Amino acid sequence: MNQYLLSLLALIGGAFLALQGSLNAQLGLLLKNPLLASLIAFCSSTCFAFCLVLLTTKHYPNAIIVREVPIYLWFAGGLFSLIGISLYYYTIPKLGLSTMISFGLCGQLVFAVIAGHFGWFGLPTEPMSLQRLGGLAAMIVGILLINLK
């Protein structure tokens, strides 16, 4: 896939995350429990993912491959997803969608630049540069502008 198509898919994914955040935050408000909204969202996501895996996967990993996966990788992503998504559902009704998404995006990018610089989690290293730091500074200024009342 070329870089433009991948960038477009990333933009669409970001829009979908903002959309699901606002819908599930409403669900959490109506149920008076953002964790219950998270549970419902994860259950429905599991059903959709299960169906897509059944429809699109031709080869499944064998037992040797499954045993080689470190135990923490089976659970850590789900735990951090639960915490992050639940915090979204909890804070969106209190802060507003654009405020929450802008602060959430800031946290993601700051962490991503640091993790990329050090090559954490076995990902390719992306050295910190003045350009990247300038981009982070511009984003922080943009977040301040978005959130000025």
Disulfide bonds with the S-S distance in Angstrom:
none
